[in-house]
Amino acid sequence: MTSLFEPCQVGGIALASRIVMAPLTRNRAPGALANARMATYYRQRANPATGAGLIITEATAISQQGQGYADVPGIWSNEQAAAWKQVTDAVHAEGGKIVMQLWHVGRVSHTSLQPGGAPPVAPSAITAKTKTVLLVNGQAQFVDTSTPRALDAAELPGIVQDYRRAAANAIVAGFDGVEVHAANGYLIDQFLRSGSNQRSDAYGGSIANRARFLHEVMSAVVAEIGGDRTGIRLSPVTPANDASDDQPQPLFEHVVRLLGPMGLAFVHVIEGSTGGPRDHQQGAQAFDYAALRQAYTAAKGHGTWMLNNGYDLPLAEQALAQGADLVAFGRPFIANPDLGARLKQGGPFNTPDRKTFYGGDDTGYTDYPFLQQGSTS
């Protein structure tokens, strides 16, 4: 039986364990630049003997237009790539592996974060019924998203190239690979879903048309850095950021059939509602995750299969026994930098302080105790 603590080959990346640190937005990158505090945070979680076998960074904007929250990092400039190098160096010094999550938020943004105060962009001019995070005097404030404008089809090749450039910059910055964020109601997911895509051109209407943008982005990233260093994150039924679709099963089975021939390193699937119920469903029937995996395998998809949402050790080992390759843990890694060691010995687990999740200083970021320092439960 496969153990969570066994090694795994993920495309071109050799991992010491199957424990993955999921992407976690922490809003601690002023000026969209990675910094020494972030290097410490990731270093603390990078030792594969005690932390994660693989770290996926916090979502990182591919352009200023792709930014939707205050003080999140970017990867569109040489300066940003150079700043991230201190993070990758720190992780590799601990023997860890790290990939960058590439992000365009689409309509989940605010005019104050956009170039020139412009409206955010989206497949269609439909406001997301959700909040974003601004920082006021260093304090996180949740505000309504701004009304977006619909992207012209002629603008889409430029955004595809933003993804390609971001992937290239990530490799220059020393990352072992990238994960394209196609989940949780952000731009790629907005194109996929009927609730946010009401276009009548080649990028709207049918499932094949709505998946066209995703296919173009993934093709560009794979062509730039190779499929064996590229992953993708999907969330078939999450309602996060006002995401909805009446027929998620055929939609996402079509998506994974597109991905299969690309030779990806991994597919990262959020089960249920992101950060919420695992049994959440959209449409008339419960989503069939086994059928999704089968559709991917049938399309020659050999990349490792990563699962995420509300996992503990027994549930993770059950998932591995049923054919998953990797399990991603999100919030538990916030308060437990040595989560791998704690899982292995059955706890105790530090409790995260929600007030410090977004923005701030070292408090609730790099000051959680390790087992050898004692712990709080």
Secondary structure, 3 states (H helix, E strand, C coil): CCCCCCCEEECCEEECCCEEECCCCCCCCHHHCCCHHHHHHHHHCCCCCCCCCEEECCCEECCCCCCCCCCCCECCCHHHHHHHHHHHHHHHHCCCCEEEEEECCCCCCCHHHCHHHCCCEECCCCCCCCEEEEEECCEEEEEECCCCEECCHHHHHHHHHHHHHHHHHHHHCCCCEEEEECCCCCHHHHHHCCCCCCCCCCCCCCHHHHCHHHHHHHHHHHHHHCHHHEEEEECCCCCHHHCCCCCHHHHHHHHHHHHHHHCCCEEEEECCCCCCCCCCCCCCCCCCHHHHHHHHHHCCCCCEEEEECCCCHHHHHHHHHCCCCEEEECHHHHHCCCHHHHHHHCCCCCCCCHHHCCCCCCCCCCCCCCHHHCCCC
